[in-house]
Amino acid sequence: MTPISSRFFISTNHFQMYLCYIDESGTPQIPGNTSHYILAGITIPIGKWKSCEQDINRIKNTYKLTNAEIHTGWLLRNYTEQNKIRNFNSLDYNTRIYEVNKYRNVDLLKLQKSKNRWLYKQTKKNYSQTKNYIHLAHHERMSFVEEIAKTIGNWNFARLFAECIDKIHFNPAKSNLSIDEQTFEQIVSRFERFLKVIDHVHPTYGMLIHDNNETVAKKHTELMKNFHKSGTFWTSIENIIETPLFVNSQLTSMIQIADVCAYSLRRYLENRNEKLFDHIFKRADRKDGIAVGVRHFTNFYCDCKICKAHKLQA
Ligand SMILES: [Zn+2]
């Protein structure tokens, strides 16, 4: 039998653990087809994992998206065929699905007969990526993502880290790093600093969890190994453990939440769309009122909400 004193010893020496889910929005290539590239990480203490999953699943169930992945970019597109179906908004879900699929099948058959293979392939991909969302009209899909963003905003235990690069102002020669490397190093450094502050009071560790992507997996694993060995440019790594874990975003709700965060930041920076951003940005890691966790890498004179909140110290 364990003596009372040693049981007491064990219970007072437990440590805290944070999971940080990472995802990207936009393309890191220059120029690519987006003006910004964002890498975002949202961290929660492991004790909150279950309730976060339940929060997300509750909203998914309301919109009949129980088994669907939240892929914000695809969710919020305009599905033109929905506009062509008469009284689409007044139809029930099953009829909407039937009507949209009917339209899409006819369209694909037509494209298959045409000589434009590229358009056929592209359209087929678009239809496949959005097939789980076609029972919802655009305004309903928007409400769904807004509810998710609002929920994230209310998780006062969660912290957001992000590096948002305006590619026009990024000079790889000057920074000695690629866009992708810089964003990853920044996220790792900010997450580590966040953990160090808590660790000062209570032993705390953190782990990075990524959407699975073969190229990124290899690169970030190598980078992380080097950070463990020699630190990042900004900090030594003591509280983040292991190399990132790579998971299937289709099966893991929390990685989909990182997608919502990255998307919301990019939509704000590229289109000044504040609807989702204002919820998400509440969770930016802050120190003495300054949003240290989220940075917009751009020209010095930018007066966006991120720059204003990040530059208060200047
Ligand atoms: Zn800015």
py3Dmol code that shows the C-alpha trace and the ligand (Angstrom):
import py3Dmol

protein = """\
ATOM      1  CA  MET A   1       0.000   0.000   0.000  1.00  0.00           C
ATOM      2  CA  THR A   2       1.298   3.495  -0.883  1.00  0.00           C
ATOM      3  CA  PRO A   3       2.053   5.515   2.259  1.00  0.00           C
ATOM      4  CA  ILE A   4      -0.073   8.639   2.598  1.00  0.00           C
ATOM      5  CA  SER A   5       2.964  10.926   2.429  1.00  0.00           C
ATOM      6  CA  SER A   6       4.121   9.593  -0.964  1.00  0.00           C
ATOM      7  CA  ARG A   7       0.562   9.734  -2.367  1.00  0.00           C
ATOM      8  CA  PHE A   8       0.472  13.345  -1.282  1.00  0.00           C
ATOM      9  CA  PHE A   9       3.847  13.885  -2.953  1.00  0.00           C
ATOM     10  CA  ILE A  10       2.516  12.538  -6.273  1.00  0.00           C
ATOM     11  CA  SER A  11      -0.656  14.644  -6.250  1.00  0.00           C
ATOM     12  CA  THR A  12       1.134  17.938  -5.656  1.00  0.00           C
ATOM     13  CA  ASN A  13       3.682  17.289  -8.386  1.00  0.00           C
ATOM     14  CA  HIS A  14       1.366  16.790 -11.315  1.00  0.00           C
ATOM     15  CA  PHE A  15       2.027  18.984 -14.334  1.00  0.00           C
ATOM     16  CA  GLN A  16      -0.136  20.849 -16.768  1.00  0.00           C
ATOM     17  CA  MET A  17      -0.219  20.108 -20.460  1.00  0.00           C
ATOM     18  CA  TYR A  18      -1.335  22.280 -23.361  1.00  0.00           C
ATOM     19  CA  LEU A  19      -2.230  21.097 -26.860  1.00  0.00           C
ATOM     20  CA  CYS A  20      -1.617  23.577 -29.664  1.00  0.00           C
ATOM     21  CA  TYR A  21      -3.469  22.890 -32.923  1.00  0.00           C
ATOM     22  CA  ILE A  22      -1.865  24.429 -35.995  1.00  0.00           C
ATOM     23  CA  ASP A  23      -3.209  25.160 -39.460  1.00  0.00           C
ATOM     24  CA  GLU A  24      -2.517  27.497 -42.348  1.00  0.00           C
ATOM     25  CA  SER A  25      -4.473  29.723 -44.703  1.00  0.00           C
ATOM     26  CA  GLY A  26      -3.290  31.042 -48.063  1.00  0.00           C
ATOM     27  CA  THR A  27      -0.243  29.882 -49.996  1.00  0.00           C
ATOM     28  CA  PRO A  28       3.375  30.408 -48.867  1.00  0.00           C
ATOM     29  CA  GLN A  29       4.549  30.721 -52.505  1.00  0.00           C
ATOM     30  CA  ILE A  30       5.323  34.181 -53.882  1.00  0.00           C
ATOM     31  CA  PRO A  31       3.196  35.561 -55.450  1.00  0.00           C
ATOM     32  CA  GLY A  32       0.740  32.599 -55.229  1.00  0.00           C
ATOM     33  CA  ASN A  33      -2.967  33.327 -55.408  1.00  0.00           C
ATOM     34  CA  THR A  34      -3.388  35.048 -52.026  1.00  0.00           C
ATOM     35  CA  SER A  35      -1.739  38.257 -50.776  1.00  0.00           C
ATOM     36  CA  HIS A  36      -1.256  36.817 -47.273  1.00  0.00           C
ATOM     37  CA  TYR A  37      -0.024  33.584 -45.781  1.00  0.00           C
ATOM     38  CA  ILE A  38      -1.146  32.782 -42.233  1.00  0.00           C
ATOM     39  CA  LEU A  39       0.012  30.121 -39.810  1.00  0.00           C
ATOM     40  CA  ALA A  40      -2.192  29.983 -36.725  1.00  0.00           C
ATOM     41  CA  GLY A  41      -2.096  27.887 -33.572  1.00  0.00           C
ATOM     42  CA  ILE A  42      -4.812  27.628 -30.955  1.00  0.00           C
ATOM     43  CA  THR A  43      -3.877  26.132 -27.616  1.00  0.00           C
ATOM     44  CA  ILE A  44      -6.070  24.658 -24.886  1.00  0.00           C
ATOM     45  CA  PRO A  45      -5.222  22.873 -21.618  1.00  0.00           C
ATOM     46  CA  ILE A  46      -5.822  19.120 -22.031  1.00  0.00           C
ATOM     47  CA  GLY A  47      -8.457  19.188 -19.274  1.00  0.00           C
ATOM     48  CA  LYS A  48     -10.675  21.270 -21.581  1.00  0.00           C
ATOM     49  CA  TRP A  49     -10.342  19.034 -24.636  1.00  0.00           C
ATOM     50  CA  LYS A  50     -13.542  17.100 -24.026  1.00  0.00           C
ATOM     51  CA  SER A  51     -15.751  20.146 -23.459  1.00  0.00           C
ATOM     52  CA  CYS A  52     -14.289  21.877 -26.542  1.00  0.00           C
ATOM     53  CA  GLU A  53     -15.101  18.835 -28.698  1.00  0.00           C
ATOM     54  CA  GLN A  54     -18.614  18.789 -27.258  1.00  0.00           C
ATOM     55  CA  ASP A  55     -19.102  22.516 -27.987  1.00  0.00           C
ATOM     56  CA  ILE A  56     -18.096  22.001 -31.612  1.00  0.00           C
ATOM     57  CA  ASN A  57     -20.157  18.855 -32.069  1.00  0.00           C
ATOM     58  CA  ARG A  58     -23.245  20.558 -30.634  1.00  0.00           C
ATOM     59  CA  ILE A  59     -23.026  23.286 -33.284  1.00  0.00           C
ATOM     60  CA  LYS A  60     -22.279  20.756 -36.027  1.00  0.00           C
ATOM     61  CA  ASN A  61     -25.365  18.745 -35.043  1.00  0.00           C
ATOM     62  CA  THR A  62     -27.597  21.840 -35.197  1.00  0.00           C
ATOM     63  CA  TYR A  63     -26.609  22.370 -38.825  1.00  0.00           C
ATOM     64  CA  LYS A  64     -26.686  18.656 -39.730  1.00  0.00           C
ATOM     65  CA  LEU A  65     -22.924  18.691 -40.239  1.00  0.00           C
ATOM     66  CA  THR A  66     -22.211  15.977 -37.669  1.00  0.00           C
ATOM     67  CA  ASN A  67     -19.684  14.029 -39.736  1.00  0.00           C
ATOM     68  CA  ALA A  68     -18.512  16.859 -41.944  1.00  0.00           C
ATOM     69  CA  GLU A  69     -15.118  18.480 -41.696  1.00  0.00           C
ATOM     70  CA  ILE A  70     -15.122  22.237 -41.085  1.00  0.00           C
ATOM     71  CA  HIS A  71     -13.156  23.474 -44.050  1.00  0.00           C
ATOM     72  CA  THR A  72     -13.917  27.168 -43.882  1.00  0.00           C
ATOM     73  CA  GLY A  73     -12.692  28.137 -47.352  1.00  0.00           C
ATOM     74  CA  TRP A  74     -14.968  25.582 -49.029  1.00  0.00           C
ATOM     75  CA  LEU A  75     -17.884  26.192 -46.671  1.00  0.00           C
ATOM     76  CA  LEU A  76     -18.101  29.905 -47.423  1.00  0.00           C
ATOM     77  CA  ARG A  77     -17.860  29.773 -51.199  1.00  0.00           C
ATOM     78  CA  ASN A  78     -20.731  30.789 -53.377  1.00  0.00           C
ATOM     79  CA  TYR A  79     -22.324  27.624 -54.803  1.00  0.00           C
ATOM     80  CA  THR A  80     -23.769  29.130 -57.978  1.00  0.00           C
ATOM     81  CA  GLU A  81     -26.100  26.200 -58.632  1.00  0.00           C
ATOM     82  CA  GLN A  82     -27.961  26.950 -55.387  1.00  0.00           C
ATOM     83  CA  ASN A  83     -28.893  30.354 -56.832  1.00  0.00           C
ATOM     84  CA  LYS A  84     -30.275  28.679 -59.944  1.00  0.00           C
ATOM     85  CA  ILE A  85     -32.645  26.374 -58.062  1.00  0.00           C
ATOM     86  CA  ARG A  86     -36.075  27.954 -57.658  1.00  0.00           C
ATOM     87  CA  ASN A  87     -37.064  28.772 -54.072  1.00  0.00           C
ATOM     88  CA  PHE A  88     -33.938  27.032 -52.776  1.00  0.00           C
ATOM     89  CA  ASN A  89     -34.269  28.579 -49.310  1.00  0.00           C
ATOM     90  CA  SER A  90     -37.793  27.268 -48.777  1.00  0.00           C
ATOM     91  CA  LEU A  91     -36.918  23.649 -49.662  1.00  0.00           C
ATOM     92  CA  ASP A  92     -36.229  21.062 -46.950  1.00  0.00           C
ATOM     93  CA  TYR A  93     -32.679  19.683 -46.594  1.00  0.00           C
ATOM     94  CA  ASN A  94     -33.281  16.440 -48.510  1.00  0.00           C
ATOM     95  CA  THR A  95     -34.848  18.230 -51.466  1.00  0.00           C
ATOM     96  CA  ARG A  96     -32.000  20.741 -51.520  1.00  0.00           C
ATOM     97  CA  ILE A  97     -29.444  17.907 -51.633  1.00  0.00           C
ATOM     98  CA  TYR A  98     -31.397  16.157 -54.386  1.00  0.00           C
ATOM     99  CA  GLU A  99     -31.731  19.318 -56.489  1.00  0.00           C
ATOM    100  CA  VAL A 100     -28.094  20.379 -56.118  1.00  0.00           C
ATOM    101  CA  ASN A 101     -26.814  16.894 -56.968  1.00  0.00           C
ATOM    102  CA  LYS A 102     -29.099  16.731 -59.999  1.00  0.00           C
ATOM    103  CA  TYR A 103     -27.693  20.020 -61.230  1.00  0.00           C
ATOM    104  CA  ARG A 104     -24.108  18.955 -60.534  1.00  0.00           C
ATOM    105  CA  ASN A 105     -24.453  15.583 -62.295  1.00  0.00           C
ATOM    106  CA  VAL A 106     -25.821  17.225 -65.434  1.00  0.00           C
ATOM    107  CA  ASP A 107     -23.022  19.779 -65.303  1.00  0.00           C
ATOM    108  CA  LEU A 108     -20.310  17.118 -64.933  1.00  0.00           C
ATOM    109  CA  LEU A 109     -21.714  15.061 -67.811  1.00  0.00           C
ATOM    110  CA  LYS A 110     -21.676  18.140 -69.996  1.00  0.00           C
ATOM    111  CA  LEU A 111     -18.077  18.940 -69.027  1.00  0.00           C
ATOM    112  CA  GLN A 112     -16.990  15.345 -69.522  1.00  0.00           C
ATOM    113  CA  LYS A 113     -18.124  15.528 -73.150  1.00  0.00           C
ATOM    114  CA  SER A 114     -16.371  18.838 -73.719  1.00  0.00           C
ATOM    115  CA  LYS A 115     -12.640  18.937 -74.454  1.00  0.00           C
ATOM    116  CA  ASN A 116     -11.781  21.018 -71.413  1.00  0.00           C
ATOM    117  CA  ARG A 117     -10.263  18.351 -69.125  1.00  0.00           C
ATOM    118  CA  TRP A 118      -8.900  20.927 -66.735  1.00  0.00           C
ATOM    119  CA  LEU A 119     -12.310  22.493 -66.114  1.00  0.00           C
ATOM    120  CA  TYR A 120     -13.895  19.056 -65.720  1.00  0.00           C
ATOM    121  CA  LYS A 121     -11.318  18.001 -63.129  1.00  0.00           C
ATOM    122  CA  GLN A 122     -11.527  21.323 -61.300  1.00  0.00           C
ATOM    123  CA  THR A 123     -15.331  21.265 -61.168  1.00  0.00           C
ATOM    124  CA  LYS A 124     -15.317  17.663 -59.983  1.00  0.00           C
ATOM    125  CA  LYS A 125     -12.943  18.636 -57.179  1.00  0.00           C
ATOM    126  CA  ASN A 126     -15.088  21.651 -56.191  1.00  0.00           C
ATOM    127  CA  TYR A 127     -18.199  19.506 -56.028  1.00  0.00           C
ATOM    128  CA  SER A 128     -16.483  16.814 -53.999  1.00  0.00           C
ATOM    129  CA  GLN A 129     -15.012  19.281 -51.455  1.00  0.00           C
ATOM    130  CA  THR A 130     -18.413  20.893 -50.873  1.00  0.00           C
ATOM    131  CA  LYS A 131     -20.697  17.854 -51.043  1.00  0.00           C
ATOM    132  CA  ASN A 132     -21.299  17.771 -47.287  1.00  0.00           C
ATOM    133  CA  TYR A 133     -22.486  21.389 -47.149  1.00  0.00           C
ATOM    134  CA  ILE A 134     -24.965  21.629 -50.042  1.00  0.00           C
ATOM    135  CA  HIS A 135     -28.061  21.317 -47.808  1.00  0.00           C
ATOM    136  CA  LEU A 136     -27.221  24.723 -46.339  1.00  0.00           C
ATOM    137  CA  ALA A 137     -27.778  28.046 -48.081  1.00  0.00           C
ATOM    138  CA  HIS A 138     -24.898  30.521 -48.041  1.00  0.00           C
ATOM    139  CA  HIS A 139     -26.307  32.576 -45.139  1.00  0.00           C
ATOM    140  CA  GLU A 140     -26.749  29.369 -43.075  1.00  0.00           C
ATOM    141  CA  ARG A 141     -23.176  28.285 -43.731  1.00  0.00           C
ATOM    142  CA  MET A 142     -22.033  31.746 -42.689  1.00  0.00           C
ATOM    143  CA  SER A 143     -24.089  31.503 -39.453  1.00  0.00           C
ATOM    144  CA  PHE A 144     -22.538  28.118 -38.760  1.00  0.00           C
ATOM    145  CA  VAL A 145     -18.974  29.437 -39.048  1.00  0.00           C
ATOM    146  CA  GLU A 146     -19.924  32.520 -37.025  1.00  0.00           C
ATOM    147  CA  GLU A 147     -21.276  30.342 -34.218  1.00  0.00           C
ATOM    148  CA  ILE A 148     -18.038  28.361 -34.230  1.00  0.00           C
ATOM    149  CA  ALA A 149     -15.973  31.578 -34.148  1.00  0.00           C
ATOM    150  CA  LYS A 150     -18.111  32.976 -31.324  1.00  0.00           C
ATOM    151  CA  THR A 151     -17.626  29.773 -29.327  1.00  0.00           C
ATOM    152  CA  ILE A 152     -13.844  29.963 -29.772  1.00  0.00           C
ATOM    153  CA  GLY A 153     -13.976  33.615 -28.674  1.00  0.00           C
ATOM    154  CA  ASN A 154     -15.711  32.527 -25.464  1.00  0.00           C
ATOM    155  CA  TRP A 155     -13.110  29.889 -24.557  1.00  0.00           C
ATOM    156  CA  ASN A 156     -11.311  32.133 -22.101  1.00  0.00           C
ATOM    157  CA  PHE A 157      -8.802  29.332 -21.330  1.00  0.00           C
ATOM    158  CA  ALA A 158      -7.647  29.177 -24.997  1.00  0.00           C
ATOM    159  CA  ARG A 159      -4.846  31.268 -26.534  1.00  0.00           C
ATOM    160  CA  LEU A 160      -4.246  32.133 -30.165  1.00  0.00           C
ATOM    161  CA  PHE A 161      -0.813  32.473 -31.777  1.00  0.00           C
ATOM    162  CA  ALA A 162      -0.408  33.522 -35.391  1.00  0.00           C
ATOM    163  CA  GLU A 163       2.085  34.897 -37.847  1.00  0.00           C
ATOM    164  CA  CYS A 164       0.345  36.701 -40.712  1.00  0.00           C
ATOM    165  CA  ILE A 165       2.665  37.503 -43.590  1.00  0.00           C
ATOM    166  CA  ASP A 166       1.882  40.139 -46.179  1.00  0.00           C
ATOM    167  CA  LYS A 167       3.901  38.582 -48.997  1.00  0.00           C
ATOM    168  CA  ILE A 168       4.524  41.908 -50.747  1.00  0.00           C
ATOM    169  CA  HIS A 169       6.649  42.982 -47.794  1.00  0.00           C
ATOM    170  CA  PHE A 170       8.486  39.714 -47.289  1.00  0.00           C
ATOM    171  CA  ASN A 171      12.079  39.579 -48.443  1.00  0.00           C
ATOM    172  CA  PRO A 172      13.433  36.006 -48.130  1.00  0.00           C
ATOM    173  CA  ALA A 173      17.024  37.194 -48.670  1.00  0.00           C
ATOM    174  CA  LYS A 174      16.758  39.602 -45.762  1.00  0.00           C
ATOM    175  CA  SER A 175      15.137  37.216 -43.323  1.00  0.00           C
ATOM    176  CA  ASN A 176      17.238  34.201 -44.396  1.00  0.00           C
ATOM    177  CA  LEU A 177      14.166  32.030 -44.046  1.00  0.00           C
ATOM    178  CA  SER A 178      11.322  30.974 -46.308  1.00  0.00           C
ATOM    179  CA  ILE A 179       7.824  32.238 -45.451  1.00  0.00           C
ATOM    180  CA  ASP A 180       6.876  28.824 -44.180  1.00  0.00           C
ATOM    181  CA  GLU A 181       9.967  28.562 -41.948  1.00  0.00           C
ATOM    182  CA  GLN A 182       9.490  32.035 -40.493  1.00  0.00           C
ATOM    183  CA  THR A 183       5.834  31.442 -39.614  1.00  0.00           C
ATOM    184  CA  PHE A 184       6.606  28.107 -37.957  1.00  0.00           C
ATOM    185  CA  GLU A 185       9.519  29.530 -35.963  1.00  0.00           C
ATOM    186  CA  GLN A 186       7.326  32.389 -34.748  1.00  0.00           C
ATOM    187  CA  ILE A 187       4.488  30.120 -33.626  1.00  0.00           C
ATOM    188  CA  VAL A 188       6.886  27.786 -31.834  1.00  0.00           C
ATOM    189  CA  SER A 189       8.632  30.719 -30.085  1.00  0.00           C
ATOM    190  CA  ARG A 190       5.394  32.360 -28.938  1.00  0.00           C
ATOM    191  CA  PHE A 191       3.891  29.093 -27.724  1.00  0.00           C
ATOM    192  CA  GLU A 192       7.116  28.314 -25.821  1.00  0.00           C
ATOM    193  CA  ARG A 193       7.130  31.763 -24.171  1.00  0.00           C
ATOM    194  CA  PHE A 194       3.490  31.339 -23.169  1.00  0.00           C
ATOM    195  CA  LEU A 195       4.315  27.980 -21.565  1.00  0.00           C
ATOM    196  CA  LYS A 196       7.389  29.395 -19.797  1.00  0.00           C
ATOM    197  CA  VAL A 197       5.278  32.058 -18.054  1.00  0.00           C
ATOM    198  CA  ILE A 198       2.902  29.441 -16.626  1.00  0.00           C
ATOM    199  CA  ASP A 199       5.753  27.027 -15.943  1.00  0.00           C
ATOM    200  CA  HIS A 200       7.192  29.626 -13.602  1.00  0.00           C
ATOM    201  CA  VAL A 201       4.273  28.950 -11.249  1.00  0.00           C
ATOM    202  CA  HIS A 202       3.409  25.381 -12.176  1.00  0.00           C
ATOM    203  CA  PRO A 203       5.269  22.727 -14.260  1.00  0.00           C
ATOM    204  CA  THR A 204       3.788  23.008 -17.748  1.00  0.00           C
ATOM    205  CA  TYR A 205       4.413  21.258 -21.063  1.00  0.00           C
ATOM    206  CA  GLY A 206       3.025  21.737 -24.536  1.00  0.00           C
ATOM    207  CA  MET A 207       2.623  19.749 -27.698  1.00  0.00           C
ATOM    208  CA  LEU A 208       2.050  20.826 -31.294  1.00  0.00           C
ATOM    209  CA  ILE A 209      -0.595  19.112 -33.408  1.00  0.00           C
ATOM    210  CA  HIS A 210      -0.696  19.645 -37.152  1.00  0.00           C
ATOM    211  CA  ASP A 211      -2.975  18.821 -40.031  1.00  0.00           C
ATOM    212  CA  ASN A 212      -1.338  15.947 -41.894  1.00  0.00           C
ATOM    213  CA  ASN A 213       0.476  17.013 -45.027  1.00  0.00           C
ATOM    214  CA  GLU A 214       3.504  15.056 -46.157  1.00  0.00           C
ATOM    215  CA  THR A 215       5.676  17.969 -47.280  1.00  0.00           C
ATOM    216  CA  VAL A 216       4.937  20.102 -44.222  1.00  0.00           C
ATOM    217  CA  ALA A 217       5.310  17.111 -41.879  1.00  0.00           C
ATOM    218  CA  LYS A 218       8.852  16.401 -43.008  1.00  0.00           C
ATOM    219  CA  LYS A 219       9.943  20.028 -42.981  1.00  0.00           C
ATOM    220  CA  HIS A 220       8.419  20.967 -39.610  1.00  0.00           C
ATOM    221  CA  THR A 221       9.710  17.800 -37.967  1.00  0.00           C
ATOM    222  CA  GLU A 222      13.254  18.678 -39.077  1.00  0.00           C
ATOM    223  CA  LEU A 223      12.844  22.310 -37.959  1.00  0.00           C
ATOM    224  CA  MET A 224      11.522  21.231 -34.572  1.00  0.00           C
ATOM    225  CA  LYS A 225      14.452  18.843 -34.046  1.00  0.00           C
ATOM    226  CA  ASN A 226      16.815  21.774 -34.667  1.00  0.00           C
ATOM    227  CA  PHE A 227      14.852  24.021 -32.299  1.00  0.00           C
ATOM    228  CA  HIS A 228      15.174  21.374 -29.575  1.00  0.00           C
ATOM    229  CA  LYS A 229      18.914  21.267 -30.177  1.00  0.00           C
ATOM    230  CA  SER A 230      19.745  24.963 -30.534  1.00  0.00           C
ATOM    231  CA  GLY A 231      16.566  26.901 -29.761  1.00  0.00           C
ATOM    232  CA  THR A 232      14.766  29.278 -32.107  1.00  0.00           C
ATOM    233  CA  PHE A 233      16.220  32.710 -32.849  1.00  0.00           C
ATOM    234  CA  TRP A 234      14.083  34.001 -29.960  1.00  0.00           C
ATOM    235  CA  THR A 235      14.098  31.376 -27.238  1.00  0.00           C
ATOM    236  CA  SER A 236      15.370  28.023 -26.051  1.00  0.00           C
ATOM    237  CA  ILE A 237      12.841  25.180 -26.177  1.00  0.00           C
ATOM    238  CA  GLU A 238      12.226  23.643 -22.773  1.00  0.00           C
ATOM    239  CA  ASN A 239       8.479  23.295 -22.404  1.00  0.00           C
ATOM    240  CA  ILE A 240       7.334  22.133 -25.830  1.00  0.00           C
ATOM    241  CA  ILE A 241       7.945  18.413 -26.055  1.00  0.00           C
ATOM    242  CA  GLU A 242       8.450  16.147 -29.079  1.00  0.00           C
ATOM    243  CA  THR A 243       8.174  17.010 -32.748  1.00  0.00           C
ATOM    244  CA  PRO A 244       4.671  17.946 -33.981  1.00  0.00           C
ATOM    245  CA  LEU A 245       2.055  15.215 -34.150  1.00  0.00           C
ATOM    246  CA  PHE A 246       0.306  14.988 -37.497  1.00  0.00           C
ATOM    247  CA  VAL A 247      -3.378  14.111 -37.544  1.00  0.00           C
ATOM    248  CA  ASN A 248      -6.116  13.682 -40.130  1.00  0.00           C
ATOM    249  CA  SER A 249      -8.114  16.909 -40.161  1.00  0.00           C
ATOM    250  CA  GLN A 250     -11.218  15.025 -41.279  1.00  0.00           C
ATOM    251  CA  LEU A 251     -11.269  13.111 -38.016  1.00  0.00           C
ATOM    252  CA  THR A 252     -10.090  15.710 -35.506  1.00  0.00           C
ATOM    253  CA  SER A 253     -12.459  18.593 -34.745  1.00  0.00           C
ATOM    254  CA  MET A 254      -9.881  20.705 -32.942  1.00  0.00           C
ATOM    255  CA  ILE A 255      -7.576  20.906 -35.958  1.00  0.00           C
ATOM    256  CA  GLN A 256     -10.592  22.199 -37.877  1.00  0.00           C
ATOM    257  CA  ILE A 257     -10.832  24.983 -35.295  1.00  0.00           C
ATOM    258  CA  ALA A 258      -7.296  26.044 -36.186  1.00  0.00           C
ATOM    259  CA  ASP A 259      -8.503  26.224 -39.807  1.00  0.00           C
ATOM    260  CA  VAL A 260     -11.318  28.594 -38.762  1.00  0.00           C
ATOM    261  CA  CYS A 261      -8.785  30.797 -36.913  1.00  0.00           C
ATOM    262  CA  ALA A 262      -6.316  30.972 -39.810  1.00  0.00           C
ATOM    263  CA  TYR A 263      -9.098  31.639 -42.315  1.00  0.00           C
ATOM    264  CA  SER A 264     -10.664  34.399 -40.173  1.00  0.00           C
ATOM    265  CA  LEU A 265      -7.315  36.187 -39.840  1.00  0.00           C
ATOM    266  CA  ARG A 266      -6.676  36.057 -43.592  1.00  0.00           C
ATOM    267  CA  ARG A 267     -10.189  37.253 -44.487  1.00  0.00           C
ATOM    268  CA  TYR A 268      -9.725  40.197 -42.166  1.00  0.00           C
ATOM    269  CA  LEU A 269      -6.312  41.154 -43.555  1.00  0.00           C
ATOM    270  CA  GLU A 270      -7.262  40.712 -47.198  1.00  0.00           C
ATOM    271  CA  ASN A 271     -10.858  42.014 -47.170  1.00  0.00           C
ATOM    272  CA  ARG A 272     -11.229  43.784 -43.816  1.00  0.00           C
ATOM    273  CA  ASN A 273     -13.993  41.298 -43.006  1.00  0.00           C
ATOM    274  CA  GLU A 274     -14.391  41.641 -39.226  1.00  0.00           C
ATOM    275  CA  LYS A 275     -17.307  39.308 -38.543  1.00  0.00           C
ATOM    276  CA  LEU A 276     -15.286  36.193 -37.729  1.00  0.00           C
ATOM    277  CA  PHE A 277     -12.071  37.997 -36.887  1.00  0.00           C
ATOM    278  CA  ASP A 278     -13.473  39.973 -33.930  1.00  0.00           C
ATOM    279  CA  HIS A 279     -14.469  36.746 -32.163  1.00  0.00           C
ATOM    280  CA  ILE A 280     -11.212  34.928 -32.843  1.00  0.00           C
ATOM    281  CA  PHE A 281      -8.919  37.842 -32.028  1.00  0.00           C
ATOM    282  CA  LYS A 282     -10.272  37.951 -28.454  1.00  0.00           C
ATOM    283  CA  ARG A 283      -8.168  34.855 -27.823  1.00  0.00           C
ATOM    284  CA  ALA A 284      -4.837  36.347 -29.024  1.00  0.00           C
ATOM    285  CA  ASP A 285      -2.218  35.736 -26.337  1.00  0.00           C
ATOM    286  CA  ARG A 286      -1.739  39.053 -24.518  1.00  0.00           C
ATOM    287  CA  LYS A 287       0.868  40.357 -22.126  1.00  0.00           C
ATOM    288  CA  ASP A 288       0.209  43.614 -20.253  1.00  0.00           C
ATOM    289  CA  GLY A 289      -2.597  44.383 -22.709  1.00  0.00           C
ATOM    290  CA  ILE A 290      -0.420  43.855 -25.802  1.00  0.00           C
ATOM    291  CA  ALA A 291      -1.412  41.130 -28.266  1.00  0.00           C
ATOM    292  CA  VAL A 292       2.041  39.489 -28.337  1.00  0.00           C
ATOM    293  CA  GLY A 293       0.691  36.205 -29.729  1.00  0.00           C
ATOM    294  CA  VAL A 294      -0.458  37.514 -33.121  1.00  0.00           C
ATOM    295  CA  ARG A 295       1.636  39.549 -35.559  1.00  0.00           C
ATOM    296  CA  HIS A 296       0.944  41.084 -38.944  1.00  0.00           C
ATOM    297  CA  PHE A 297       4.225  41.129 -40.874  1.00  0.00           C
ATOM    298  CA  THR A 298       3.770  44.114 -43.192  1.00  0.00           C
ATOM    299  CA  ASN A 299       4.836  47.751 -43.607  1.00  0.00           C
ATOM    300  CA  PHE A 300       5.399  49.841 -40.490  1.00  0.00           C
ATOM    301  CA  TYR A 301       2.417  52.127 -41.121  1.00  0.00           C
ATOM    302  CA  CYS A 302      -0.297  49.469 -41.218  1.00  0.00           C
ATOM    303  CA  ASP A 303      -3.141  50.481 -38.908  1.00  0.00           C
ATOM    304  CA  CYS A 304      -5.117  47.222 -38.892  1.00  0.00           C
ATOM    305  CA  LYS A 305      -6.483  45.910 -35.588  1.00  0.00           C
ATOM    306  CA  ILE A 306      -3.661  43.364 -35.280  1.00  0.00           C
ATOM    307  CA  CYS A 307      -0.887  45.940 -35.791  1.00  0.00           C
ATOM    308  CA  LYS A 308      -2.535  48.351 -33.372  1.00  0.00           C
ATOM    309  CA  ALA A 309      -2.858  45.686 -30.683  1.00  0.00           C
ATOM    310  CA  HIS A 310       0.627  44.262 -31.304  1.00  0.00           C
ATOM    311  CA  LYS A 311       2.480  47.574 -31.412  1.00  0.00           C
ATOM    312  CA  LEU A 312       1.129  49.193 -28.256  1.00  0.00           C
ATOM    313  CA  GLN A 313       4.587  49.048 -26.732  1.00  0.00           C
ATOM    314  CA  ALA A 314       6.054  51.335 -29.442  1.00  0.00           C
TER     315      ALA A 314
END
"""
ligand_1 = """\
1
ZN
Zn -1.526 45.281 -39.894
"""
view = py3Dmol.view(width=600, height=400)
view.addModel(protein, "pdb")
view.setStyle({"model": 0}, {"cartoon": {"style": "trace"}})
view.addModel(ligand_1, "xyz")
view.setStyle({"model": 1}, {"stick": {}})
view.zoomTo()
view.show()
